[in-house]
């Protein structure tokens, strides 16, 4: 199988190229600009992703597409920018342009890496998110992914959708990278009083699942949620990460109700619960190869090596 992977220099896509190559697949990696190639991987430069992107060269000879590329993690938009339009242009219109060109090129298999934000922002352990729940995205990113899912369903492809929650792993950025820095510096965190549950997924586990989805015919037409083997509270995640980093977890037991009065979406994510039901994927036989602690250990080790 020759697989085109988009977002091949991204956090998920870069590692996925190596995962699929090592599994014996022929990999074509789509990148924004020319980079130094890796052994056994063909590279195709496609430029910026949007409705006008020409995927002809990248799709040549492909049997399947795994679409990991997209616009995400924009902490602060430029003044005057329209986030809704920007996310829709790349994540919705860009995705559908790729899928239409793939269909015209004779590519049937299409795996779309969406987001749990299509389901919403919070789900407690008693009522975890399920793939069949009505979509309830609450921000431009989630809405752009939900619109892409709807559009893809009408193109006649052998489509599979996966909606990961927070992804952890080596070279992670964003909130997890900031959290590791605070732990490393020994800064006390006012998060010890939080009683919540969060589903997360390690990058190794996610990429293993993407290989599974590509090779298991029963996943065609399905939408799947995914997570590591257990759900954790925010304080427990910090304790486990600190242990992996050989640092103390300095947690202050500030009442959760007081924290929720503070402004900002990050506080809500830290104090709220988001639990997913990955039963349908496990029912097909998939199991995460790494435990949560093993995944955190690989992330901590990579972080140490990066700072040397």
ChimeraX attribute file (.defattr): number of C-alpha atoms within 10 A of each C-alpha:
attribute: neighborCount
match mode: 1-to-1
recipient: residues
	/A:1	14
	/A:2	18
	/A:3	25
	/A:4	27
	/A:5	28
	/A:6	28
	/A:7	22
	/A:8	24
	/A:9	19
	/A:10	15
	/A:11	19
	/A:12	23
	/A:13	23
	/A:14	17
	/A:15	17
	/A:16	28
	/A:17	28
	/A:18	19
	/A:19	18
	/A:20	22
	/A:21	18
	/A:22	12
	/A:23	11
	/A:24	12
	/A:25	17
	/A:26	19
	/A:27	25
	/A:28	25
	/A:29	26
	/A:30	26
	/A:31	24
	/A:32	15
	/A:33	12
	/A:34	12
	/A:35	11
	/A:36	6
	/A:37	11
	/A:38	11
	/A:39	8
	/A:40	15
	/A:41	16
	/A:42	15
	/A:43	21
	/A:44	23
	/A:45	15
	/A:46	19
	/A:47	14
	/A:48	14
	/A:49	24
	/A:50	20
	/A:51	16
	/A:52	12
	/A:53	15
	/A:54	16
	/A:55	20
	/A:56	15
	/A:57	12
	/A:58	22
	/A:59	26
	/A:60	15
	/A:61	16
	/A:62	22
	/A:63	18
	/A:64	22
	/A:65	25
	/A:66	23
	/A:67	22
	/A:68	20
	/A:69	25
	/A:70	24
	/A:71	16
	/A:72	12
	/A:73	10
	/A:74	11
	/A:75	7
	/A:76	7
	/A:77	10
	/A:78	9
	/A:79	6
	/A:80	6
	/A:81	9
	/A:82	11
	/A:83	16
	/A:84	13
	/A:85	13
	/A:86	17
	/A:87	23
	/A:88	23
	/A:89	20
	/A:90	23
	/A:91	29
	/A:92	27
	/A:93	20
	/A:94	21
	/A:95	28
	/A:96	22
	/A:97	19
	/A:98	23
	/A:99	26
	/A:100	15
	/A:101	16
	/A:102	24
	/A:103	17
	/A:104	12
	/A:105	16
	/A:106	15
	/A:107	21
	/A:108	18
	/A:109	22
	/A:110	25
	/A:111	26
	/A:112	24
	/A:113	21
	/A:114	26
	/A:115	22
	/A:116	28
	/A:117	24
	/A:118	24
	/A:119	24
	/A:120	19
	/A:121	19
	/A:122	19
	/A:123	19
	/A:124	15
	/A:125	17
	/A:126	7
	/A:127	12
	/A:128	17
	/A:129	22
	/A:130	19
	/A:131	23
	/A:132	11
	/A:133	11
	/A:134	11
	/A:135	16
	/A:136	14
	/A:137	19
	/A:138	13
	/A:139	15
	/A:140	19
	/A:141	24
	/A:142	25
	/A:143	24
	/A:144	28
	/A:145	28
	/A:146	22
	/A:147	18
	/A:148	21
	/A:149	23
	/A:150	12
	/A:151	15
	/A:152	22
	/A:153	14
	/A:154	9
	/A:155	14
	/A:156	12
	/A:157	20
	/A:158	19
	/A:159	23
	/A:160	24
	/A:161	26
	/A:162	22
	/A:163	21
	/A:164	22
	/A:165	22
	/A:166	18
	/A:167	20
	/A:168	24
	/A:169	24
	/A:170	21
	/A:171	13
	/A:172	17
	/A:173	14
	/A:174	10
	/A:175	12
	/A:176	16
	/A:177	16
	/A:178	12
	/A:179	17
	/A:180	19
	/A:181	13
	/A:182	15
	/A:183	22
	/A:184	16
	/A:185	10
	/A:186	14
	/A:187	14
	/A:188	14
	/A:189	17
	/A:190	16
	/A:191	21
	/A:192	21
	/A:193	18
	/A:194	20
	/A:195	16
	/A:196	20
	/A:197	23
	/A:198	25
	/A:199	25
	/A:200	23
	/A:201	24
	/A:202	30
	/A:203	25
	/A:204	22
	/A:205	24
	/A:206	23
	/A:207	20
	/A:208	20
	/A:209	19
	/A:210	21
	/A:211	17
	/A:212	17
	/A:213	22
	/A:214	22
	/A:215	12
	/A:216	12
	/A:217	10
	/A:218	11
	/A:219	20
	/A:220	18
	/A:221	14
	/A:222	17
	/A:223	20
	/A:224	23
	/A:225	23
	/A:226	26
	/A:227	26
	/A:228	23
	/A:229	17
	/A:230	13
	/A:231	21
	/A:232	20
	/A:233	19
	/A:234	21
	/A:235	25
	/A:236	17
	/A:237	18
	/A:238	23
	/A:239	19
	/A:240	19
	/A:241	25
	/A:242	22
	/A:243	16
	/A:244	19
	/A:245	21
	/A:246	12
	/A:247	16
	/A:248	18
	/A:249	23
	/A:250	19
	/A:251	17
	/A:252	13
	/A:253	13
	/A:254	14
	/A:255	14
	/A:256	19
	/A:257	11
	/A:258	9
	/A:259	17
	/A:260	16
	/A:261	10
	/A:262	11
	/A:263	9
	/A:264	9
	/A:265	9
	/A:266	11
	/A:267	15
	/A:268	16
	/A:269	15
	/A:270	20
	/A:271	22
	/A:272	22
	/A:273	23
	/A:274	26
	/A:275	27
	/A:276	28
	/A:277	18
	/A:278	20
	/A:279	16
	/A:280	17
	/A:281	20
	/A:282	13
	/A:283	9
	/A:284	13
	/A:285	10
	/A:286	17
	/A:287	16
	/A:288	19
	/A:289	16
	/A:290	18
	/A:291	15
	/A:292	23
	/A:293	16
	/A:294	13
	/A:295	22
	/A:296	23
	/A:297	20
	/A:298	19
	/A:299	23
	/A:300	22
	/A:301	14
	/A:302	15
	/A:303	19
	/A:304	12
	/A:305	8
	/A:306	10
	/A:307	6
	/A:308	5
